[in-house]
Structure formats: structure tokens, C-alpha cells
Amino acid sequence: MNRYRLAIAAVADLDEIADGPSNAVAILEALRSTFQVLADHPNVGTLREDLLPGIRVFSPPRPANDYVVLFYPMPGGIEVANVIHGSRDWITMFSSGGRGSNE
């Protein structure tokens, strides 16, 4: 089984989710399961070189389907860069340099 690690920004994103919706526990469990699937299959998702070199984007299943996981494949797994609510303009967030630096 491959591993995933969380960038500092991703930890902050998960903390924000934990303090948010009433179903936060279920969302966090679904996200952690998604992270493990991505670690085991790091080439799934969509490569988004227009945002940052090597970053991939994946939409997790319910109940976390309102979020977007941005991650980097690495030897033996992935690094989760960010977990952003899909209603946010995350493409502009990355384009303006506000997110995604490989922390």
C-alpha cells in the first residue's frame, strides 16, 4: 500500500472542513479514503500543468464530492497539496499564486 502525505495547506483545508458542514466527519472520512486511493493510483485525476507543474486534480465521491483534491504524484504515493470547495474559484486562486506552492 502506498502512502499519502499532506502539505501544510492541505492540513489547514481539512481543519477548515472539520469546522464547517454538519456532515464534516463523513466528508473527512471520504477524503481520507480518497487520498489512499490516489496514493495507490497516483496517475488518476486530471493533470493540470496550467496551474502548477505536475499537479493533478481529482473530484472525490459523495459525501466529499463538493470538494476538489489537488495533489502531486511522488515515489510511493502522493502529496495532497490542497482540498478546496468546488464552489470557490480555485483556478484563479492558483493562477494568482495564492495556492498550491508545494509546501
Buried (B, 14 or more C-beta within 10 A) or exposed (E): EBEBBBBEBBEBBBEEBEEEEEEBEEBBEBBBEBBBBBBBEBEEBEEBEEBBEBBBBBBBEEBBEBBBBBBBBBEEBBBBBBBBBEEEEBBEBBBEEEBBEEE
